[in-house]
């Protein structure tokens, strides 16, 4: 699709995120929420919808929802009501899902995102409501039959619904990552997308750049990674533009994203609220939330990503970009703070650069999370300290880092074992420089004739002679004096 054609259209995107709350038991029963059990071993009579059973609300799920609402500066409804959302599907044994409709526990709020360095946007959050999860249908275990696993039925979810404030797949991913980071900081969700603890649906529509009206939206489901979220939205935007430009009409529907084919496919027509015939659940009383409850939860909030980011900028002198990257992932922030606690405050910027650069690259290549890093935070502190005290140069530090990654020990041990200590003796460096100057008279004349770039040649020769051990700063200073 041509850039000119794309520029005539604007995409409008809203996300619905389902965060599985980190409670030990389900939202309306005492059954376990632990992941990985044998099918149908963690579904009790309440989850199975057996006659005569009654749901009992999990207090901790309510507290976690309020915790999220307070963190996004949202309205907390003092009286929240559960409703029955009626639909029929094999993995929904009751024939309805207990959710919230007119009176969600969390009302309007907002959250800031940074899609790119230097950019900032506020994204509105319409609501966040509690509901129970359905079971899971499997289609690959029995020939010509489907299996139903109800272990997940009744697991507490917080559905977080955004305003249609995003205008690109990049912004949608930034928003999803920010919510993912926040729920992990709050310790209300483990954020594991592979296990289904954090799931995302995208509502995508298009409109002409000069049109304020919202277009007909399609809902994209089955998205289980941030990379796939971006690809699915971009594909859907192009599909809708092509469709309309060819004289067609976008229909409101639910579409499945196929990551192998990188395409979306129609699943079913999109339901409206009246299709579900919502009505208050007669088995559950309204949830009363007092100002005291909210104040108590607010007082117990941890330092949130935005607060932590600002502290890194104000107290440690980190750049806005590095502070944003360090705080985007809770585990990365924990690693950095452990390293910073071990080291000198002046080394904070250098520690940040190593964590976000070489360490992040090595972890990504190995497919590891930072909590599984072979290089612990004290080990990285030691490496940075050896650069700071001129024991090794930045270039040699790369070799030491690689050896640490391979399990050869700490920085000090590797430096001594491999003989990597930097040459800082001025006399020894002068001797090397004299030899290089004597061997290259033509380049000496070129430098003295005004060709400054030749200095790089001499520096390279001296560093080769010293096998990279000469202090680069001293080499540059002494070389200039000698050549002049």
N, C-alpha and C positions, 0 to 999 in steps of 0.2 A: 504494500500500500504506500502511495506517495506521501511524502512529508506535507506537501501542500494540501492534500485531501484531509490528512489527520488534523491539520491546523484549523480546519473549518468546524471541527467538532470538539465538544467538551464532554469528558466522562464524569459521571456522578456516582460515587461509591459509598456504601455504608456496610459495616461489618457486624455480624452477630457472632460473638465469641462465647463458647461454652467452657467454663472453667470448672473442673471437678474439684470440689472442696475437700480439703485434706482432713476429713473427720475419720475416726476409727470405725464408725458404724454408719448405716444408711440414714437418709433424711427422715423416714417415717417408721423405721424398724431397727432392731438391734443387730441385724445381720452385718457381717464384716464387709468392708470395702477393699480389702487387700487384693492386689492385682495378681493374676496368674494361677488361681486355684482351678481345679478340675471343673468342667462345665456343670452348672446347676448344683454346686455344693455350698454356695453362699446365698441361697435364695430361700427365705423363710415364708411362712404362710401369708404374711402381709405383702411381701414382694410378689407372690404368686396370685394375689387377688382372691384368696379363698373366702367363701361366704362366712360372714359373722366376724371377721377380723376388723380391727380399727387402727388407723394410723396414729402415731404419737410423734410430734415434731421434735427433731433433734435441736436442742438449744444452741449447741456449738455452731451449727450451720447458720443460724440466725446471727450469731455474734460475728462470724466471718464475713457475712454479707454486709453488715453494718461497718465493719472494719474497712472493707473496700469502698463503701459509700463515703465514709469520712475522708479517706485518702484522696478521692477525686473531687472533694468539696461539693458533694451532691446533697440534695434534699433527702432526708431520711423520713419515710412515712411513719408517723406515730401509730397508725393502725394499718397493719398489712393483712390482706385477705388471700387465702388460697382458693383456687378455682379448679374445676375439672375441665380438662381440654379433651374433648371426645373425638377419637378416631379409632379405626380398627386395623390392627396389624398383628401378625403372628407373635412378635416379640413384646407385645403390650397386653399381658393377660387380663387386666381389669377392663380393657376396652376404653380406658381413658387414662390420661396422664395428669397427675396433680402438679399444677403450675400456678402462676399468678398472672392476672390480666389487668383489671382496672386499678388495683391498689398494690403495685409492686413495693418491695421493701426499700429499694433505692430509686429515687427519682432523678431529675436532671442534674448532670455534673459536667465536668470537662477535664481534658488532659492535654498537655503540650507535647508536640512531637518536633523532631529535627530531621527532616528527610535528607538533608545534605548539610555540609559544614556551612555555618552562617545563616541557615534557614530556621525559621520557627513558625509553627502554626498551632492554633488551639482547635482541638476537635471536640465537638459536643457529644456527650453521652446522654441518650434519651432516657434510659432506665437500666437497672440491673435487678433481675428478679430470680427468686429461688424456684427450683423445680426438681422433680425426680427424673433420673435417666430411664430410658427403656432398656430392654434386653438387647441381645445381639443375634442376628440371623447369620448362619454360615452356609455357604453353598458349595463347598469343595471337599466335604468329608464323606458324603454318602451319595452313591450313584442315583441320579434322578430324584434326589430328595434334599430338603434343606434341614439344617439342624438349628435348634433354638437354645441359646445359652442365656439363662436369666440371672447369672451372677451380678451383672451390672444393673439390673432392674432395681430402682429405688436409690441408686447412688446419688448423693446431693450434687446438683449443678447450680452454678451462678451464671445465668445467661446475661451477657453484657451487650446491649444494643446501642450502636453509635448513631449519631445523626448522619445524614448523607453529605458529609462535609469534605470528603476526600476527592481529589480530582485526578489522581493517577495511581497506578499499581504501586509505585514507589512510596507514595504517601500512605497507602493502605498497609504496606508491609511495615513501615515505620510505626504506625499506630498499633498494629498487632504485636510488634516486638515490645512496644512500651507497656502495653497491658500485660504481656507475658512477664516482663521484668517486674512490674508492680505487684502482681499476685504472688510472685516468688519472694520478693522483699517482705511482703505482708505475711508470708508463710501460711497462706490460705489454699494454695494449690502448688503441686510439684512441677507443673508446666511440662510434663512429659508428653510430647506430641505423638511419639511412637506408640505409647500405651493408651492414647485417647484421652489423656487428662486435660488437654488443651486443644479444643477443636474450633475451627473457624469456617463460617459460611459468609459469602460475599454477595451483596446485592449490587448489581451493576446496571447502569442505564447510560444513554448518551443523549445529547441535545446540541443543537446548533449554538455556536459561540455567542450569538446575539439573542438567544432565547432564555428567558428566566424560568420557563415551565419545566417541571421534571418529566423525563421520558418514561416509557414503560420499562420496568426493571425485570431482570432475570436473576434468580438466586442460584449461586454456585455452591455445590456441596462436595463432600469427600475431599477436602483439602487438608493434608496433614503435615505440611512443612511451609516455612516462609517462602522458600524458593518456588514451590508449586503455587502458592497463593499469588505471587507476582506473575508467574507464567499464565495461570488460569484467567486472571483479570485482563491481562494484555490480549490474550486470545479472544476473550469475550467482547472486548471493546472493538477489536477489528471485525469480528463476526457481525456485530450489530451495525457498524458503519457500512460494511459491504452490503448487508441486507437492505438497509434503508436506501442507499445510493442506487441499488438495483431495482428500486420500486416496491420492495417488500415492507412488511410491518413487524416490529418486534412484539412478541406476545409475552404476557406474564406467565412465567413457568419456572419450574425447578430444573436445573441442569446439573449433570454429573460431570466432574472433571476427571478425565482419563490421563494420568501422568505419563503413561507409556506412549500414547499417541499425541500427547500435548494438545488436547482438544476438549471442548465441552460438548455433551450430548444431552438431548432432552430426556427427562425422566417422567415428569407429570406436570399437569397444569398447577400453577401456584395457588394454594388455598388462601382464602381471606379469613379474618377472625370469625365471621359468622358461620363459616363452614365447620368450625370446631364446636359450636354450640356451648360456649363457656357459661358456666354458672358456679356460684360459690359452693365449695365442697361442704356438705352438711356434717361431715365427720370431724371437721377441724374448726376450732374457734379462731376468731381474728387474733393476730399477734399484736399485743400492746407493747410499744417501745417508749420508754420515758426519756426525758432530757438527761436524767442522771445516768441512764444506761449509755447514751451516746457520749456524754462527757467522759465517762469512765473508759470507754473504748478509745476515744480520741487521745486521752492522756497516756495510754499504753502503746501508742503507735511507735514503731521503730523509726530510725532516720530513713527517710524515703529517698529514692534516686535523685530527685531534683535538689533536695537539701544536701545530699552527699556531694553531688556535682559542684554546687556552689561553694561548699567548704573546701573542696580540692582546689578550686580556682583562687579563693580568697586566702586560705591559710598555707597552701603548698605552692602556689604560683603556677599551677598547671594551666595549659591552654584550654580553651573552651572545648575544642575537639577531643583532646586526650581525656579530659574530665568526663565528657559525655560517653566515650568509649569504655572507660574503666567502670562506670557506674551502670552501664546498660545491662550487664550480667552480674547478678549478686555474687556468684562464686569468684568472678574476676576481681570485684571490689574487695572481697574477703582476702584473696591472695595478695593484692596490692597493699592492703592495710597491714597484713602480717609482715610483708617485706619492709614496708616503711617503718614499722615499729622496731624492726631489727637494725635498720640502717640510720644514716644521717639525713636530716631534713633537706639538706642541700642536694641529696641524691634522688629526691622524689621524682623530678622530671626525667632523669636518666632511667630510673626503675620503670617509670611509665612507658618510656620508649622501648625498653627491652621486652616488657610484658606484651605490649600491643604490636611489636614488630617481630623479632626473632622467635619469641616464645609462642605467640599466637600463630605464626606461620608453621612452626614445627607441630603444634597441636593439631592444626587443621589438616596438615599433610598426613598425620598419623591417625586422624579420626578420633582424637581424644578430647575429653573435657578437661578444663584446667584443674579440677579436683584430682585428676589422675596423672598430672604432669610428673615425669621422671625428675624434673628439676624443681626442688622445693623452694619456697620463698627465701629461707636462710641461705641456700646455695646461690640464688641469684644475687642476693645482697653482697655476698662475698666476691662474686665476679665483678659487680659494679664498683666495689671498694678497691679492687686491684687496678681498675682503670683510673680511678680517682687519685690513687697514690703513685701513679706512673710505674707500677710494677709491670704492667702490660699495656700495649696500645689497643685502640679500638679494633684494629684489624686482627691482632692476635686474639683478642677477646672472642671473636667469632669462632676461632679454632677451639678455644677453651669451652665455649658454649656447646659446640658439637660433641666434644669429648664427654662433657657432663651429661648430655642427652643420652649418650651411648652407655652411661653407667660407669665411667672410669673414675668417679670420685668427685670431690669438691674442687673448686677453682685453685686453691693453694696447692693441693696435692698434684693436680694436673700440670700446673706451671712448673713445679720443681721436677716432676718425673720427666717431662718433655723438654726441660731446659728452655722455657719460653720467656724467662725474665727479660724485661726490656733493658737495652743498653742506654744508660743515662750519663755515663762518664764522658765529659766533654773531650778529654784527651783522646779517648778511643774513637769517638765520632769524628774528630778532626783528622785523625790518621786515615780513616776510610774516605773522607771527603778529599783529602790531598791526593790519594791514589786515583780517585775518579777524575778529578780535575786534570791531573797529569796525563791520563789516558785519553782525554777528549779535548785537545786544543782547539779544534774547529768549532765545537759547540761553545767553548769559552769565548771565542771571538764574536760569535753570533749574539751571545748574551750581552757582551760589552757594547755591541753595536745597537742595542735597544730591543732585541727580541726576547721579551720577558718570558714567553712561553717555554723557552729552552730550560728554565729553572725546573719545570716538571720532569724533564729528562734526567737532570742531575739527581733530583730527589729519588726518582725510580731506581737509578743506578746504585745510589748509596743504600737504599732499602734492600735491594737485591744482594749487595755485598754483605749486609748484616743479617741476611735471611729474615728480614722483617722486624728485627729486634731493636733497631735504633729508634730513639724517641723522635717522632716526626717533627714536632715543634722545634726541637734543638737542631735537627738536620736543616730545616728551612732557615733558621736564624744564622747558623754558622756558614752555610752555603752562600748566602747573600753577602756576608762580610768578606768571605774569601774571594768570590767572583768580582767584587767591586775593587 
